[in-house]
């Protein structure tokens, strides 16, 4: 069923910040919400995955922040909207589509280390803010409401049980031709949660004024409707 686009609840500061852990549903929910609002959607996590992918491909030490920044400066990174793509966008590195490679296990295992690098975060946050300065945006990540867009009018923190998130990620990997045990995925997600919450720079946490939504056993449409209701209530 095609749902009509909604009118924005307000006329100023119309950014929507959606944070949460891996596989909590941020991507699919953010894409759906952006579609209902008729605005741009940006998944910042894909940008960090792209840097992790580049580091692995180029043999760059993941713990060397300076080397990561120097490497990143030598490559172009862009996210192109594509309604035909599973997540609604394609990630381009040097104008080459690398989207399918960004959920591979080695990239997933590396991304927390890359995301903890202060200067890489500074470089990517600057790009994210530049995008948001041009137009209203639904932006998903782990520090959007706390760091990237702390003044966003609408903030949400989306979560789900570890078991639910592990099954979502397992199915995503299977769809990309990667067979993996559910227990291994759960262990990897739990470690990612620990690293993201414990890092010194921009740790994963809900903004004080974010609306918390648990998406365990709740479909995407229901989550989006709850977000729209919260937005209209402000």
SVG drawing of the C-alpha trace seen along z (x, -y; Angstrom):
<svg xmlns="http://www.w3.org/2000/svg" viewBox="-2 -28 51 49">
<polyline fill="none" stroke="black" stroke-width="0.4" points="0.0,0.0 1.3,-3.4 1.0,-5.8 0.6,-9.6 3.4,-11.9 2.9,-13.8 3.2,-17.5 6.0,-18.6 4.7,-19.4 6.8,-22.6 8.3,-25.2 11.8,-25.5 14.6,-23.1 12.9,-20.1 15.8,-17.7 15.1,-14.3 17.8,-12.5 17.5,-8.7 20.0,-6.9 20.4,-3.3 22.5,-0.2 23.3,2.0 20.3,3.8 17.8,1.9 15.9,1.0 17.3,-2.5 17.9,-2.2 14.6,-0.8 12.6,-3.0 14.6,-6.2 14.1,-5.5 10.3,-4.9 10.0,-8.1 11.9,-10.2 9.6,-8.9 6.5,-9.9 8.0,-13.3 9.3,-13.7 12.8,-14.6 16.4,-13.4 17.5,-10.3 21.1,-9.8 22.6,-6.7 25.8,-7.9 26.8,-4.4 27.3,-3.6 29.9,-6.3 31.9,-4.7 31.6,-1.3 32.9,-2.7 36.0,-4.0 36.5,-0.6 36.2,1.1 38.8,-1.2 41.1,-0.6 40.9,3.1 41.4,3.0 44.4,0.7 46.0,2.5 45.8,-0.5 46.2,0.0 42.7,-0.4 44.1,-1.8 46.2,-4.5 43.9,-7.6 46.4,-9.7 46.9,-7.0 43.1,-6.6 42.6,-10.3 45.4,-10.4 43.9,-7.4 40.4,-8.9 41.7,-12.2 42.8,-10.2 39.4,-8.8 35.9,-10.2 32.9,-9.0 29.3,-9.7 25.9,-8.3 23.4,-8.3 19.7,-8.0 18.4,-4.9 14.8,-3.7 15.7,-0.4 18.4,0.4 17.4,2.5 18.2,-0.4 17.2,-3.2 20.7,-4.4 24.1,-3.3 27.5,-4.0 30.1,-5.1 33.8,-5.0 35.7,-6.6 32.5,-6.5 32.3,-2.7 29.3,-1.1 30.6,0.8 27.2,1.1 27.1,4.9 30.6,5.1 29.8,3.0 27.9,5.7 30.6,8.3 31.8,9.8 35.3,8.3 33.9,4.8 31.4,5.2 34.2,6.3 36.3,3.3 33.8,0.5 33.7,-0.1 37.5,-0.7 37.2,-3.1 34.3,-4.9 36.2,-5.5 39.0,-7.3 38.5,-11.0 39.8,-12.6 37.9,-10.3 34.8,-11.2 35.5,-14.9 35.9,-14.5 32.7,-12.6 30.7,-14.8 31.7,-17.8 30.4,-16.2 27.2,-15.2 26.5,-18.7 27.2,-20.1 24.6,-17.9 22.1,-18.9 22.8,-22.6 21.4,-22.4 17.9,-20.9 15.8,-19.1 17.1,-15.6 16.3,-12.3 19.7,-11.3 20.4,-7.9 23.4,-6.9 24.8,-6.5 25.5,-10.1 23.2,-12.2 21.0,-13.6 24.0,-14.1 26.8,-15.3 26.1,-15.7 22.7,-17.5 22.2,-18.2 19.7,-21.0 17.6,-18.7 13.9,-19.4 12.9,-15.7 15.1,-13.0 14.5,-9.3 16.4,-6.4 15.5,-3.1 16.4,0.2 15.4,3.9 16.4,7.0 19.7,8.6 18.0,11.7 15.8,9.7 18.7,7.6 20.9,10.7 18.2,12.4 17.7,9.2 21.4,9.0 21.7,12.7 18.9,12.5 20.6,9.4 23.8,11.3 22.0,14.3 20.4,12.0 23.9,10.9 25.1,14.5 26.9,14.7 26.1,17.8 26.6,17.2 25.4,18.7 22.9,16.7 25.0,17.1 28.0,15.7 26.0,12.7 24.7,12.1 28.1,12.2 29.4,9.8 26.5,7.4 27.0,7.6 30.7,6.7 29.8,3.8 27.4,2.5 30.1,2.7 32.6,0.9 30.2,-1.8 29.0,-2.6 32.5,-2.6 34.3,-4.7 35.6,-8.1 34.6,-10.0 30.8,-10.3 29.7,-7.1 26.4,-5.5 23.7,-6.9 20.3,-8.4 20.0,-12.2 18.2,-13.4 15.3,-14.7 15.0,-11.7 11.9,-9.6 12.7,-5.9 11.1,-3.3 11.6,0.5 11.1,2.1 11.2,5.7 8.3,7.5 7.0,4.2 6.8,3.7 8.2,0.7 4.9,-0.9 4.0,-0.9 7.4,-2.4 7.0,-5.2 3.5,-5.9 4.7,-6.3 7.4,-8.7 5.0,-10.8 2.6,-10.9 5.4,-12.1 6.5,-14.7 3.0,-16.1 2.6,-16.2 5.5,-18.6"/>
</svg>
